[in-house]
Amino acid sequence: MSNTQKSPYNKTRRAVYNLTVHIVFVTKYRRKVLSEIMLIRLAEVFPSIAKNWDSKVIEFKGEADHVHLLLSYPPHKLLSNIIANLKATASKTLWREFETELAQTYYKKKVLWTGSYFVASCGGVTIEQLKVYVQNQDCPDSSHH
């Protein structure tokens, strides 16, 4: 490997690693509440939160009712804690900055995301392929698709 080629691995004092996951958060009740300006804001907020966890958002895409994150994180951080913090902080930030808009859908309950989330280790899975997961969220029995 030449010196100019970037290694696919990250390094800490204790580990050499490449841990990347796809994460999907879906809005509560699948409501189409995320406006273009909110998605632009989330594109700033998620990387900033990730940085606090020594992690990095490699890719972010969002639609009115869900967001996709491609996240690289270090082995010394617990993924479930990172995800919980991403969801909670993003929700608090949007409620603080877009309360009027969000309250039209959720009234005064400060919810944004469903209680669950999707996460898959990244073995060449693309965001396009993950859209199938999001589309099947509404199906009562998606095993027949």
N, C-alpha and C positions, 0 to 999 in steps of 0.2 A: 504494500500500500504506500503510495507516495505521500509526502508530507502535506501536500495541498488538499488531498482527499479527506473529507471530514469523516471521522469514525461514527458509526451508527450508535455507539455506546456513550453513555454519560458516566462520569466518575465522581465518587465521593472519596473520602479518606478510607472508607471501609468496603466500598463496592464499585464494581463496574456493572452497569445495568442498562437495559433498554426495556422499560415497562411502559407500554402505551395501551390505553383503553378508549373505546368509544362509549360515550355516555349519552343517554337521551332522557330529558325531563319533559313531561307532558303537563300542560296546564290543567288545573282542577276542573273536573266535569268536561274536559276536552273543549273548553270555551276558547274561541278565537279572539283572545284579548291582547295578544302581543302585536303592537303597531310597529311600523318601520322604525320609528324613533326609539321605541323601547328595545328593539333588537339591536340597533346601533349602540345603545347604552350598554346592553348586556355584552356586546362584543368588546367593550372596554372593561366592564366589571369582572367578568370571569377570569381574564388573564391576570388582573390585579390580585384577585383572591388566590389564584393558583400560585402566584409568586410567593405568597406568605407560607406556602406549604412546600417550597423548593420544587414546585411543579411548573409545567408549561402547557398552555393551550396551543396546540399545533394548528388546529382548525376549529372554526365555529361557524355553524349555519343555523338559521332559525326560520320558523314560519309562525303563522298566527297562533298555533296551538301547541307547538313543541320546539325544542332546541336540541341540536346535536353538538357535542364537544368531542374533540379528539385530544386526549390529555396524556402527557408524559409525566410520570411521577417517580420519586425515588423509593427504594425498598424500605427505608427507615420511616416512612409515613404510612399510616393506615388509610387505605383507599376509602373505606366507609366514612371515616372522619372528614376526609377531603370532600367527598360528595355531599355529606350533610352540610358542611360549611358553604360549599358552592350554592346549594339550594337555598339555605336560610339567608345568606348575605345578599344574594341576587334578589330574593323576594322582598327583604327589608328595603333594599335600595330602590327598587321599582315602586314600592308602596310609598316611600318617602317622596319620590320625585314625580310620580304619576297617580297620586291617590284619587283625584277626581275621575280619571278614566277607569281605573280598576274598580272603584267603588260602584260604578254603574253596573258592573257584572256581579261582583262579589259582596256588594253592600259594605258593611263595616267589618266583616270577617276578613282579617288580613291574610288571606290564603292566595297562593299563586299556582303552586305545583300540586300534582297528585302526591299521595303519600309514598308511592313507590317510584322506582327508577329502573332504567335498563342499563346494563353495563356488560360489555364484552371485551375480552382481551383482543388485541389487534393482531390478527393473523392475516393481514391483507384484506380485511373487510372494509368496504368503502361506505361512505355516508349514503350513497345511492342504494346499496344493498340494505342498509338499515331502515330505509324508508318503508320497506315491506313490513318490518316490525311495527312501525308507527301506524301504517294503514290497517294492519290487522288488530290494532288495539280495540277498535269498535266492534269487532266480530265476536259474538258470544262463544263460538267454537272455531278458532282459527286453525285447528289441526286438519281440517278438510280442505285447506287451500294449497 
